[in-house]
């Protein structure tokens, strides 16, 4: 493995260290912090960001850290490849000592006038040298993020030492020597060097073979048709410059042929003048500039940057969606004023003049690129994009949608535009105006469905578009249609089966292959949403189903949908014991898409329903959600903010009352490998992952449900809906859909409403399957443990046997239903259902299509259907089945093998998987029963009603006296001889979260927690009337900042993150008090998470008192005192009045006195308590470097 293979991961770790250093440098230098705050306020005012100060600082710190790290990469590449004469850091050859000597000499001389000289100044010497060279000055110019803040001397030393590390043989670990000066490794750095930047900017390299295909289809035709003199090409999302380099080399080749006698330097600059690039990520632009510099140097036949000419580049960091717009596009009146401000605001890393020049519309002969596929999380930017690109930014749009518009806008009408994009717009509703209003007005030339191709890094289904920025000319568009996805991970992705077949046959409109089909599709077909880019006989079968049928919408009262969209799910779902205790009357079963399976609804969550009980403005509900008030109030609706929509901040972002006016509904999972429809009766709340159908009075709901659960309807819907991606992915994140049944689809209400329904509906079959599903649900472990008595082994065993019998009958009845529906649609003329009263139950693997599949498998075909579903392939019809049924199954098999349509419909991708098995959740159900029981009040309050923290050992003593709990613990363990204390330790190991922030979070999490505390303090001031959250220009104190969301890496343990999530909502059942138990009891000390804040404060006070009685020194009490300080503001907020539970005492006053006394006792100030951290965990001995 070469140094470059490990460099990305190693440098990524160094960037994290740099971030910590630079963050401290910002706050320790008043002039730097003041400049950052000025820029932050300006960016908020221009609506370029809605981030909090802390979150914004983190973003900028990352940019600066990466810039410093990358600059050392550039320096090292130049040193090892002798592109410059001096050496500053090291050299792979004999000049290593020269770098060290030069540094020592510099530091010695500089110390004469500056005693505070550090290694940072030595690094700046290297930077200064690059800045004075004509060829490299742009790499480190004033717009580089490195100048936002400079590292400390210690951080510079660490960076130098990183590059100077050698192995035991004295060989340099990170040798940058490359005889070919290949810079593609910088693309890996660009994508992976920072996890934060990777997610925020959706960093993703375009595979070379994809780039070449797009350049072949867009750049080459443009070069053939447009004058070479003055030719211009741009990648508006240039990333690390893959497309730019491809353009450069192709232009250079053209100029070699056109002007062979031109001076080489002039030729290189002429080619560079054609290359334009912009990216929102400044360090991406730096990498692209460096790569172009090396390529230009090579093209000139030079090996020295010192001798290179002053190459001129047309690259800039900035937002291609905002900058460079024609002024008339921004002059639509007062409501567009903020757009003008945003387009004319520039960060310190942006050159506004260059951005406006480069991003002027209509000037490019060729526009190519790979725009980001992510959704826009920043509320301000989201709003700006929606105003600027109304045709592309609808609903839950992806960034690729407005970028598609921008790509075409930049192009000259006679030029070409080519891009690879995610294909969500093709079938998801946000793509309707993009397709029908924008793309329909453009001269599309090629639409290639590449969703089945193996593209490294591209886990999202993709499509390639090529066209011109002009009105359509021809009546048809060349289309590459998908037939089958890549079956495995190819050794060479550029030779993948899907990609190769497309590449070889894209110019043959009659091609019909194993993986793709190529057609000239009527332009009118592509002018209507959704796009259906599938080949094979699928289109004919779809039309056959639509003949003589009516759309489902004709049977509906309302359009499909009707689910709630909370906007911040964590705030409402599965609340912890304290919220359940305070507002339990607002809880409802939560119906989610993942719970809609096999004709039934499996509810595993509960949700706060603000419209229950006293309604959204109820003081108790407001109190339960108060910590999230600013976050919830900031949620965006189609009308703007929650307030703009006249919604109370506790309400859902979207709620349709009519969904709950009638008790009965059909519900469909919106994301699944197969269409799943279930019948539901209230109570319940529908999550947005469920599509709700309300049928007209008198409509046969069982018949409708039966059709929707059939293979035929599943097939039809998959032709018009969006594939999310297969279960398997390649090692580099590429899509691998070995078999079509693994593909997850995103179903939407608009397409469901258009499902064709046969004239006659199979209501009898639907009623029977619905009844079987209800019976089966009553025999699941969840149902058994929710009974009135404790579950027993015999009860569970009997239920398991009964469930297996019901499931076998359901599989059999579903098979009959599928064949019944084929006849109702007219796909088959003969009745191929079983009429006998001895219909056998079926196991997995025993359906007709599975026998056909098993025979193909026997003959060499590969499939994982049987192994994935825990079934045994059988090739012959079982002899024990009734004769008439065996003969019927043989007819079905024969038809599968002979009928084009039945062969298509009777495939695993359309047949029900029956993959769910609730009995796999037996252990989880018993666990939930035990945990529910452990939350009983008797365990957590003493005889006087005071909170009583318990160690697991003392808890085990009490549990041991409960015969039911002991019996169920044995069931859960699977054996009766495990001591109760051991069982409880296992049961509770991951069910508690520490009481103190310093125990819960790592340093980044603590910084975010400080943001949340600031928000809470402003909310308290707002409640007290001393803070007005209106905008300052309206006489207010300014909006309360929305605190940042957490991520898993912010927490010290994964289980803390699992219980708290992005909004840090406490969902844990118990509180953990680390190292707060007796010396003689090593088991964890716990409390109940259902205690209110007053009870929590009392519990901490009692622990302090107990440990004090045990003889603890004051120093050991500090974290407990810190916990008391942390909970006190909440006690003062909610319990600042006499409390009858505690003899009429005012707990707020009492706890404030207690805290003051304890702080004096442990000699700690409030700041010192907040700064307390637990001792680092002891690690194994570090290996020698």
N, C-alpha and C positions, 0 to 999 in steps of 0.2 A: 504494500500500500504506500503510495507516494505522499509527500507532505501535503499536496493539494487535496488529497482525499480526506484528510483529517482537519485541514485548516479551518473549514467553515464552522465545525462544532467547537473547535478550540477558540477561535476568535469570537464566537458567540458568547462564550463564558467571559472573555475579556471585556466585551461590550457591557455586560451586566455590572462588572466592577467599575467600569468607566461611568456608567449611569449613576451609581451611588456617589461616586466622587463628584461628578458634575452637578448633581442635585444639591449637594452640600455647598459647592462653590457658588451656586446661584444665591442661596440664602445668606452666605457669609460675606458677599460683596454687595454692599448697598447700591452701588451704581449699576451693577448688572441686574439685580433684582428690580430696581426702578425701571430700567429699560424694558425688561420683560413684562412688567406690569403695564407699562404704557402700550406695548404691542398687544398684550392680551385684551385690554379694554378697547383698543381700536378694532381688533378682530371681532370682538363681540358686538360692537356698535355697527360694524359692517355686515354682521350676520354670517361671517365666515366660520363661526364656531358657536356652540352653545355649551361647551364643556366648562366644568368648574375650573377654578384657578389651578388646583392641585393636579387635576387630570391633564390640563393643557400643558402645565410644566413638565409632566411626565412625557408627553408627546415630544416636546421640544428637546428635552434632555436626551431622549432616544436618538433624535436626528443628529444632535451634536456628538453624542458618543460614537455613533456609527461613522460620522464624518471623520473623526479623529482616527478611528481604527482603520478605515479605508485609506486615509492618507498615508498611513504607515505601510499599507499593502502596496500602494503606488510607489512609495519610496523604495521599498524592498525589491519590487520587481525591476525598478530602474537600476538598483545597485547590483543585483546578481547577474543582470543581463548587460551590464556595462553601458547602459543608455546614457549615463551621466558619469563624469569623472570622479567627483568626491564620493565618499561613503560616510554615512552618519550613524547608521544603526549597526550593520554588520555586512558581511560578504560571504558567499558560499565558498570562495576560493581563499587565497592567501592574504587577502586584504582585510581580514577580520580585525587583526591587531591595529591596522591603520585607523579603523573607525573608533576604536577605544582610545587610541592615542590622541586623535583629533578632538574627541570629546573632552578628555582630561585637559588638554591644552586650552580649549575654549573656556572651560569652567574656571581654570586657574587664572586666566587673563581677565575674564569677566568679573571675577570675585574682587579684583582690585578696586572696581568702582561700584560694584553691586554685591554686597555680602550676602544677600538673600537669593543669589542665583541658584537655579535648580535645573534638573534634567529637562524640564519643560522648555526652557530657553534653548537647549540644544536641539530639541525636536523642532522648535520654531526656526532654527537655522536651516534645517532641511526644507521646511515649508517655504521659507523665504527664497531659497535657491530655485525651487520649482516656480515660484511666483515671478522671478525675474527672467525666466526662460520664455521666449516667445511662444514655444509650442505647448507649454504646460501652465501658463499663467492662469488660464480659465479654470483649471482644476481647483485652485485654492484662492479664487478671487473673493471679493467682498461679499458675494452672495452665498458663499459656502457656509453650511450650518456649523462648521468648526469654529467660526468667529462668534457664535451666539454665546459661548462660554468656554473658557480654556481649562484644561485639567490642572490639578495640583501637581507639584513636583513629584510627590510620591507616586501618583497615578502615571506620570510620564515615565518614571523609573520602572514601574511594573511593566509598562508597554514595551520599553526597550529590552528589558530582561526576557520578556516573552519571545521576542524575535531572536534573541541571542542564545537561547537554550540549545544545548548540544547533548548528544547521547553519551554513553559511557566510553565510546571510542573517539569522542571529540568531533563527531560529524554533526553539522548543523541540522537541527530537526526540521526546520522549515525553509527548505531551499527553493527559491523562486526561479531558478535557472530554467530557461526553455529556449532551445535553439530556434524553434518556429515562432517564438513570441506569441503563443496562443493565449488569448485572454478570455476564452469562454468560461474558465473557472470563476471569473468574476461574476458571471451570471448566477452561479450557485451561491456565492457570497451575498449577492443582491437579494436573493430569495430567502436565504436562511439565517442571515447574520443577526437578525433581531426578531424574536417571536412577536413582540408587540407590533413592530412595523409590518411584519408579514400579514398579520390579521387586519390591521387598520387599512393598509393600502392594497390588500388582496394580491400580494406579490406572487407572480407566477410567470415562469419562463415559457416562451413559445418554443416547442420542439423545432429543430432545424428543418425537418422534412415538411412540417406544416408551414413554416415561414417560406420555404422555397416554393411550395405549391401555390400559396397566395401570391407571391411575387410573379410566378409564372402566369397566373391567370389575370393579374391586375397590372403589375408594373410592365411586363413585356409587351402586352398589347398597347399600353399607353405610349411606350417608347417607340413602337412601330408606327403609331399614328400621329404623335405630337413632335414638334421640333426638338432636337436634342439641345440646341442653344436655348438657354433659359429654362430648361426642364426643371420642374420642382416636384419633390415628393416629401411626404410627411408621415410620421407615426405620432399621433397625438397622445398616445399612451406608451411611450417608447421604452419604459423600463430600463433594462441594462443594455439596450441597443441592438438586439439581434436583428430586427428588421432594418435598422439604420445601416448596419454593416453590410447586410445583403444588398441594400440599395446602392451603397457606395461602390461595392465591388462590381456590380452590374453596370453602373454608370461609367466607372473607370474603364471597363472592357469596351463599352460602346465608344468612348472617346479614343481609346487605342486604335480602334478600327477606323473611326472617322478622321482622326488627325494624328496619324502615326509619327509625324515630325514635330509635334508640339513638345515644348519643354516639359519634362516629367513633373516638375513642381507645379507648373501651371496647370497641367492636366489633372493632377491630384486635387488642386484647389478648385478647379472647375467642377470636378465630381463632388467634392465636399459642399460646394455651393448649392447643389441640388438636394442635399440631405437636410431635412428639418425634423426636429423632435422636441416634444414637450412631455413632461411627466410631473405629477403632483408631488412625487417623492424626490426631494433634492439629491439624496445620495444615489438614486438610480441614474439621474442625469450626470452626476460625476463619473460614475462607472462608464456610461455610454460615451462620454467625452474622452476618457482615458483610452477606451478601446478603439475609438476612431483615431485618436492620436497615434497609437501604436500601428494601426493599419495604414495610416497615411505615411508614417515614417518608413514602413516596409515598402510601400508602393513607390516611394522616392528612391529606394535602394540605399537608404541611410541606416546607420546603427547608432547615431548619436543625437540626443535631443538638443544638445547644445548647438549643433550645427543646423538643426531643422528650421525651416522658415516659420513665420508667424501664421500658422494655419488659422483660418477663420471658420468658426463653426456657427451653426444656426440651431442652437440648443438652449432650452430654458426650463427652469423649474416653475411650475405653476399649475393652476386648475384649467385644463382645456375646456371644461364645460362653462367656465365663467369669463375667462379673459379673451380679449381680442374680438368681442362681438361688435358687429357694425353698430354705430351709434343709433341708427334709426330703429334697430331691434330693441333698444333699451328705452326708447322715448314713447312709451305707451301711456303716459299719464302718471299721476301721483302715486298710484299703487305700485308702480315699477321703480320708485325712487330708490328703494333698498337694493334693487338689482344693479342700478348704476353705481351705488356706493360699493357694493361687493366687487363689481368688475373693475373698479378703479382703486381698490385697496390691494396692497402688496405686502406680504411678509418680508422680513429682512432677507430671506433666502430667495426672493423672487425679483426678477428684473422686469418691471411692468412695461417699460418701453419695448423690450424684446418680445415679450408675450403678446403685446398688441400687434406687433409687426408680423410675427410668425403665425398668429392665429386669426388672421384676417380671412374671412370666408371667400370661397370661390376661386382661390388662386393656385390650387395645386393640380398638377397633371396626374398625380397618383397619391391616394391616401390608403395606407395599410396599417394594420395593427391588431392587437389582442386586448380589448378593453376589459376592465375588471367586471366580475360577475356578481359582486356582493350587493346587498341592500345598503342604503344610506342610513347610518345610525344617528348621526348628528342632526338634531331637529332643525337647526337654522339652515344648514346646507340642504337638507331635504326640502324645506320650504322654497329655498332659492331655485333649486333645480325644477321643482314643480311649476314655478312661475315662468321660468325660462324655456322649459320644454314641455308644455302642456300636452302635446300629442304623444309624448313618450313616458311621462311620469304620472301614471295613474295607479291608484291602489297601492299594492305592495310591490312596486316596480324594482327591477334590478338596475344597477348602474349601466350595464351594457345597453339598456334601452335608450337613454338619452345620448349615450356615446354613438350609437348607430346613427342617430340624427346628425350629430356633430361631424362624424366621419364624412357623411355625404355632403353636408353643408360646406366643408372645407374644399371639396373637389370642384374643379372646373367642369362645366357641362360636357366638355369633350374628353375629359380625363377618365380615370377608373378609380373605383373604391373597392377595396377588398378587406374583409375582416373575418376573424373567427370569434364567435360569440356563444354564450350559453343559449340554449334553445327554449328557455322558459317562456319567452314572449310568444312562441308559436302556438301554445295551447292554453297558457294561463291568461286570465281575463285582463290583466294590465296590458297585454299585447294587442288588444283589439284595435285601439286607435293607431298604434304604431304600424300595424299591418294594413288596415283598411284606409287610413288617411295619409300616412307618410310613405311607406314602402310601395303602396299601390300607385303612388304618383312618381316613383323613380324608375329608371330604366334598368331593372334587375336583369342580369345575364346568367347568373349561376346561383343556385341554392343547393348546397350539398349537406345532406344529413350525415354528420360525422359522429352521431351519438353512440354508434356501435364500435367505433375505432378505438384502439388502444393508444391514448395520447398521454405520455408521462406527465404527471402533475395535474391532469384534468380529470378530477373525479366527477365533474358536472357534465351532463350531456351537452354536446356542442353542435353548431351549425356554421358553415362557411357561406358568406354572402359576397358576391361580386356584382357590381353594377356601376351606373353612371348617375351623376347628379343632374338628370334631365328627365323630361317626360318620356314615358315608354314609347318604344318604336315597334319592335316585333310583337307578334301576337302570342308568342310562347316564350318560356324560360327554361333553360336547361336545368334539370333537377336530378340530383343523386338521391335515390330513395333507399332507406334502410330495409334490409331483409332479415339479417341475423347479426348479433353482436359478436365481438372477438371472443372466441371460446377459451382462451388461456392467455398467459403472459408470454408474448413473443420474445425470443432472444434479442432481436433487433426491432424495436418499435416501428422503425421506418419500413420494415418488411412485414408488418402485421398483416394478417389475412384480409381484414376489412379494408385497411388503408391501401394495400397493394391492388386489390380488385378495383377500388374506386379510381386510383391513379391510372391504371392501365385502360380503363374503359369509360372515363368521364366524357370522352368525345364521341362515344357511340350511343346515340339515343335509343337504340333497340336492345341494349344489353340487359339481360336478365340472369343474374348470377346467384351463387349461394349466399353471398353476403350483402350485395347491393344490386339495385336495378337503376338504369339510367333512362330518363324520359325527357321529352320536350313537353312540358306541362303548360296548358293554356294559362295565359297571364291572368285571366279572369278568375281562375281557381285560386291563385295566390293573392288575389285582391280581397279575399274573404277569410276571416278568422273562424276557426283555427286552421293552421296548416297541417296537412296530413301527408307526411313524407315517408310513407311506407310502401314497399314494393310487394311482389308476389300476388296471390289471388285475394288478398285481404280486401281490396277496394270492391271487387265483385261481390264478395260475401256480405260486406256492409250494405251494399245497395239491395241485395236480396232480402235482408232483414227489414229494410225500410219500406219495401213494397207492401201495399195494402195494410199499413199500420198507422197508428196515431201516436203523436209524441206524448210522453208522460205528462207534460205540462197541462194537457187537456183534462187531466184528472186531479189537478192540484188547486187548492184555494189560493195559496201564495207561491211565489217562485221559491225553489229550493234554497235553503240557507238557514236563516232564523237563529243561528247559534250566537252565543255571546262572544265578545272579544274583550277580555278584561284589560289588556294593554300592559298589565304587570301581573302575570299569573301568580308569581310567588306570594304576592300580597294577600291573595284570596284562598289559595288551595291548601288543603291539609294543614290548617293552622295548628299551632302548638297548644299545649294544655291551658295556658293562661288565657288565650283568646277564646278557646272552646268554653272555658269556665265563665267568661264575661259575656260573650254574645253567642252562646250555643244555639239560640233560637233562630239564628240567621243561617245555620248550616243546612246544606242540601246535598244529596248524592250528586257527584260530578260525572256526567256521561262524556267520555273522551273517545276519540277515534280508535285508539289501541284496544279499547274494551269492547268494541263491536266486532264480534267474531262468531262464525258458525251459527247464525240465526239468533244469537242471544246478545244481551248487553251485560257485561261483567263490570261492576262498579267497584273500584278499589280506592277512590278518592272522595273526599267531601270538599265543598267549596262554600265560602261566604256568599250569600245571595242578598245584596243590599236592599232588594225590593220586598223582602220578607218582614215580618214583625212590624216595627215602627217606621221602617223606611230608611232611605239613605241619610237623612239628616238626624237620625237618632244619636243622642249624645253618647250612648254606650258604644255604638258602632264607630263613631268618630274617634272615641278614645282608643278603641282597639287598633285602629288604623293610623292613629296620629303620628307615629314615627315615620310613616311613609307619605305624609300629607303633601309635601312639596313634590315628591316624585310622582304621586298619583295625579296631582293637579296639573302637572306638566305634560301629561299624555296628550297626544295629538289625535284629533278627529278630522273628519272630512271638512268640517267647518272651521277648524283651527284648534284652539285649546279646548279643554273641558269646559271652561267658563264660556267660551264663544259658542259652544253648543248647548248652553243653558243646562249643563250637567253638573250635579253636585260632585265634589271631588271623590267621594266614596263610591260613586256609581261605576258601573262598567263603562269601558270606552264605547262599547256598542251593545245594545240590548234591544231585542224585539219582543215586545209584550205578547204579541199574538202567538208566539211559540208556546206560551203557557196558558192560553185561554181555554184550550181543550186538552184533555188528559192524554189522548192517544196520538202517537207520532210514529213514523218510520224514520230510522236514523241510518246514515251511511258513513263509514269511515272515509275521511278524505284522502288519506295516504295509506296505501296497502298494495300488496302484490296482486290481490284479487278483489273484486267488488264484494263488499260485505254489507248486508242490509239486515237490520233487526227491528222488531216491534218494541216500542217503549211506552209504558204508562207512567204518569207522574206519581210521586214527586221526582224531580231531577232538574239539573241545569245542564244545558248543552254547550260544551266547549267548541271553539271554532274549528277543531279537528273533526267535528261531526257535522254532517249536512242533514238538516231536518226537513222532512217532507210532511206537509199537512194535506191530506186528501179531502176532496169534496165529499159532502155528506152523501152516503149511499154508495160510495166507491168501494169496490172489494179490496180492502187493504191487504188481506192475506194473498190474494191473487197478484196484486202489484208487487208485494214483497217476494213472492215466488219467482216472478219473472226477473226481478232485479238480482236475485241470488242464482240465476241460471248461468250456464256457460255462455249462452248466446248473448245475453245482455253484457256480460263481462267482456266478451270479444268486442262488441260494438263500442263500448265506452273506451276501451283501450286504443281504439283507432283515432279518437278525438282528444285524448287527454295526454298530459305531460309525464314522461317517464322521469323518475327521480334518480335512478341509478340502481345497479344490481347489488346483491349482498356482498359480492366479492370485489376486491380492488387489488390492483397490482402493487408491487412493492414501492412504486413511486407515485401512488395515489391515482393512477390512471384507472379508467373504467374497464372492468372485465365482466361482461355478462355472459358467463358460460352457457346459460340456458335462459330462455325468455321468461320462465316462471319465477326467476329470481328478481326480476325487475320490479321495483316499487313505482307505483303511479300516483300522481297527484290528481285526484278527481275534483271537479268543481261543479257548483250548482247549475251553471248555465248549460253545461254539456249533459248533466244528468237529466235536466228538464227535457232534453231532446231525445232521450232514449226511446226508440220506437217500441210501442206496446202492441202486441197482437190483439185482434178484435176480441177473441175469447181468452179469458185469464184463468190460470190453473188454481182456482181458489181452494178446492178440496185438498190438493197436495200442499198448498201453502198452510192451510189450517193444521194439517197433521204434523208437518215439520215444525211449525211454531209451538204446537203442544208438546212435542218431543223435546224441544229446546228448553221449555219451561220445566218439564220433569227433570231433565238432566241438570239444570241449574240448581234444583233442590237437593241434588246428591253430591254437590261439590264440597271439598273441605271447608271452604269459606262459609257455606250455608250451615254445615254441621256445627262448626265452632260458634256460630252466632245464635245457636239454640239457647233455650232457657237453662239447661243444665250443662255441666262440664262435659266435654267430649270424652268418649271412651274408645278403647281399641276395637271392641266389637262393633260399635256404631260406625266407626270409620271404615272398617273392613266391609261391612254389608253395603254401605253407600258406594264404595269403590266398585264392587261387583255389579250393582244396579246401574251405575253410570256407564260401565263398559258395554252393557247390553243395549242401553238407550243410544249410545254413540254408534254402535254397529247398525242399528235400525235407521238412524239419521243418515248415515253414509249411503245406505241402500235406497232410502226414499229420495235423497237428493239425486242419485243416479237416474231414478225413474223420472224425476222432475225435468232433468236436462233433456231427456229424449222426448218427453211430452211437449216441452217448449219448442223443440225443433219442428215438430209437426204443426204446432199452432202458428209458427212463423212461415210455414210452407217450405221449409228447407228439406223435409222428407215428406213423402205422400203417405207412407204406411205408418200405422200405429205400432211403435216399437217399445211400448211400455208393457209391464207384466200385469196380467189380469187375475192371476191366481191369488188365493188367500194364504199361501205359504211362502211369501217373499222372504228369502233368507237375509239375515243381517250380513253386512260386508265389513271386512277388515281393510286396513290400508293395503294397497297393492292388488286388490281383487276386482277393480273395475275394468271394463272392457279396454279403455284406452291404456290402462296400466299393463295389461297383458300384451298389447301391441308394442308398448314401449319396452317391456321385458324381452320380447322376442328380438327387437332391434338391438338391445343390449347384448343378448346372447350371440348375435351375428356380428358384434364388433363395435356397435355404436357406444358412445360414452354418455353417461348421464349420472347425476348424483341425486336424482329424484327420490330413489328408494332409500339410500343411506341417510339423506337429510330428513326424511319423514319417518324413519324408524320402521320401515316396512320391508318385507321380503318379496323380491320379484318372482312372479309365477308366470309361466308361459302357457300353461294348459288350464282349461276350465275345470274347477274342482268337481270331482265325481259326486260328492255328497249333496250337491245342489239338486233341487227338483229338476226333472228332465226338461220340462217346458221352459224353465228359466235358463238352463244350459243352452237350449236351442236358440232362445232369444239373444243371449249374450253372444253366441256365434254369429247371428245375423248382424249384430252391432259391430262386431270385429270386422266382418266382411265389408260392411258399409264404410267403416273408417279407412279401410285399405283401398276402396274403389271410388268413393265419392270425394270430389275435390273440396266441397264445402265442409262435409262432415270430417274429413281428414284435417282440415284447418281448425274447426271448432273443438274437436275432441283431442286437444293437446293440453299438456300440463299447465300452460300459461293461462288457460281459461277454465280449468276444472278446479273445484274446491280442494284446498290443501288439507283441511282437517288437522292442522298442525298444532293447535292449542290443546293442551292437556292440563286442566285445572288441578289434577292430582299431583302434578309436579310441584304444586304450590302448597302441598300438605304441611311441610315444615314451616313455611312462612305463615300459614293460617294458625298453627299452634303457637308460634312465636307471638303473633299479634294478640292472641287470647291471653297469653301469659303477661305480656306487657300492659295490656289494658287492665288486667287484674292488679298488677303492681302499682298502678296509678291510684288505687283506692285511697281515700283520705286517711284511713286508719294507719297506713304505713308512714305518713308524713306529717302528722300532727300529734302532739302529746295530749295528755288528758285535759290540759287547760286550754287547748285550742291553739297552742303556739307551734310554729314550724319546728320540725325536728329533723335535722340532717342525720343521715344514717350511713354507716359503712356497709359494704356488701355483706360482711360477716354478721353484723347485727340484724340486717334485713333478712338474712338466711334463717336466723333463729326464729323470726316471726313467721316466715313462710313455712317453715317446717311444721308448724302447728295447723296448717291449712291442708287437709287431706286432698282436696280437689287439685290444689296447685301442685302438690308433690306428685300426684298421679299424672297430671298433664306434663310436668317437667320430664318425667320418665318417658312419656310418649314422644316428646320433642327430642330428647336425647337418643331415643331408640333403644334404651336399656335402663333398668331400674336401679343400678348400683352406683350411679354417679352421685357423690355428695351434693347436697343442695347448694352449698356455698360455691362449689366449682361450677355447677350448672348456672347459677346466677351470674357469676363472673363472665361466663361465655355469653349468656343472654344479654347482659348489659354492657358488654365491652365497647360497643360502638353506638350506644344510645344516649350518651351524655355529652354536653358541651361545656367547657369551663366558664366560670362565672366572670372571669376577668379578661379584658381585651388582650392584654399582653400574653396571656396563655393561648388565646384563640388565633391571633394573627401573626404573620411575619411582618417585617418592617413596612413593605409596600401596603399591606392590609391595614396596618396601624395608621399610615398616612391617610388612607381613605376613611378610616374610622374617625379621624380628626375632622375630616370634611363633613361627615355626617353629624358629628357633635356641633359643629358650627351652624349647620342648617337647623338642628333642633333648638339651639339657643336663639336663633332668629325667629323661629316659629313661636317660641315662648314669649319673645318680645312682641311679636305680632298679636298673640292672644292677650297680652297685657296692655296693648294699645300704644306701645312705645316704638313700634316699627311699622312703617307702611310699605308693603311690598310692591307698590306701583312704580312704574318707570320714573326716573328722576325728572325727566322733562315734563311729567304730569304731576309733579309735586311730591312724589314718593321718595322712599329711601333706596329704591332699586329692587328688582325681583330677587327673591331668595334663591340662591344657586341650587340647582338640582345636584345632589351629591353623586359621586361616581359609583358605578356598579363594581362589585367585587368579581374576582375570578378565582379559580381553584388554587392557583399558586399564591394567593394572598393569605391562605389559611395554613396553620401549622400541621394539620392532619387532614387527610381526605374526608374522614367522617364528619369533621366540623363543616367542611364545605357542603357535604351531602345534606346536612340538616339545615344549613343557613341559605345557601344559594347566592345569586347575584345581588339580592337586596338585603342580605343578612337578616332574613326573617326567621326568628326562632321557631323551629318546628320540632326540636328535640323534646323527648319526654322528661329528661332528667338533667340536673345541673351537676357538673363535676367540680369538686374542690381539690385540685392537685396538692399533694403533700400537706394536707390539712387534717389528717387523721392521727389517731394515737400511735405512739411508737410501737406498741404491742400488737397493733392491728394493721397489717400491710395491705388490706383490701381497699379499693377506692372508696372515698367519701363522696356521698351523693346527696342531692336534694331533689325536690320535685319542681319541674319547670312550670307547674300550674300555680305556684305561689305568686301572689302579686308583689309589687315592688316593696311594699312595707314588710311583707313576710320574708322576702329575700334579704332585706337589710337586717331584720331580726335574726335570721339564720346565721348570717355572717358574724353579727355581734355575739351570738351564742358560741360560735366556733372560736372566736377570739378569746372569749372568757374561758372556754373549756381548755384550750391549748395553754392559756396563761396559767390555769390551775395545774396543768401537767408539767409546769416548770419551763416552758419555752422562753428562750431569750427574745428580747424585743425585736431584734433584727429579723427573726423568722416570722414575726407577725406582720411585717410590712406588706406582703401581697394581699393579706386579708383586709388590712386597713385600706389599701388601694381599691379593693373591691367595694368596700363601704363607701369610699369617695365616688366611685363610678356609679353606684346605684342611687346615691343621695338626691341628685337632681330630679329623678323620677319620683322618689318619695315626696319631695317637696311639691312636685307638680300634681300628683294624684292623691296625696294623703295629708294635706296640710289642714287638718281639722280633727277634732276629737273623734276617736275610734272606739266604739263600744266593745269591739272584739278584744281590746287591750285595756280595759278598765277606764275608758274615756281619755286615754293619753293621746296627745298630738304626736304622731310618729315622726312627722317632718322635723319638729322642734327637738324631739328626743334624740333622733339619729344625728342631727347636726351637732348636738352637744357631745354625743358619743364620739363622733368623728374628730371633733376638735381635741377631745381628751386623748384619743388614741394617737393622733398626729403628734401631739406633744410628747406622749410616751415613747414613740418610736423615733422621735426627732427627725421628722420628715415634713417637708412643705408639700403643697398641692402639686407643684411641678415635679418634685422628686418622686412623689407617688406615681404620677403619670409616666415618668421616665423609667420606672422599675421594669426590669426584664428578667424572666426566668433564666437560670444558668443554662448554657448550651448543653445539649445532649452529648454524652461521651461517645466518641467514635473510635473505631479501630485505628491502629497505628498507620500513619500515612506511608505509602511506599516511597522509596527514594526516587527523586526526579531523574 
